[in-house]
Amino acid sequence: MTRAVAKLLDHVNNDPKGFDMLVGFSQGGELIFLLAARAHMFIHSKRRPYRFAIFGAEIPLCLCHEPSLSFARASAAPTKPPNAIACFAVMGDEDAGNRDGFAEGVAQCRELGLCIEGQTWSGGHVMPPAEDSCYERMVEHLFTRTRGGEEHRVHDDDVDDDDDLAALGF
């Protein structure tokens, strides 16, 4: 896992255009989750990925793999809108993973300094469809921030509406 995360970090840092968001499913979600703790290592000043979506990943497995995992350094990256670091984790009700462990893992990540929200959906070990309420909550969490008591869309010029998000696969 450590080598895979290092390889992914190298890929992200060497892409000339940069990334707005990183998304992973299952074991890929675990890699994205571990990469979120290394947000301070991203080198693109304008197009760093500040949003991470993980689906069907075993967060407790990641926390056991890296017991000293901390998001404190990751929070040193810009934390004010529009570049706040945010993570959204999803697990299906029918997924073979431990639902209690999932909720505990999300809570533990919050304690470690990650702006994370976790949600379950009625399906199994697949990404939830755009029609599911989980989709709306993910979009709200990853693309909306509060500043001075007012909500606004993150990178509003890049993401105009839900049709654009659907085109991105959400």
C-alpha positions, 0 to 999 in steps of 0.5 A: 500500500505504501508503494502504491500511494507513493506511485500515485502521489508521483503520478498526481505531482507529475501531471502538468494540469493537476487535479481538482478531485481524486476518486477511488473505489474499493482498494482504490478508495483505500489508496485515495484515503491514504493519499488524502493524508499526504495533501501537504505533498502535492506540488501544484499550487493552483490545481491540487486535489482538495476533494477526495471521494472513496467508495466501498473502502475499508477505512478501519483497514487503512487506519490499522495499516498506518496507525500513526496516520494524521491529517494535521499536516494535510490541513496545513494546505489551504483550508479556506474556501475554495480549497478546503480539503474534504473527503466523502466516504460511502459504504453499501448496506449490503457491502461485506465490510463492517458497517459499525467499523465504517462509522467508527473509522469515519469518526476517528478520521474526524478526530485526526483532523480530516473534514470527512463525512461518511454515509451508507446507501442501500446497495452493495459493493458498487458505487451508488447511482446518481439518483441515490440521496447519497449522491446529493449529500456527496455533492453538497459535502465536496462542492459546497463550503460555508464562508462567513455564514454563507454557502457557496460552490467550490470552484463554481467556474469549473462545476456549473451545475449537477449536469456537469457533475453527472458528466464527471461520473457523480 
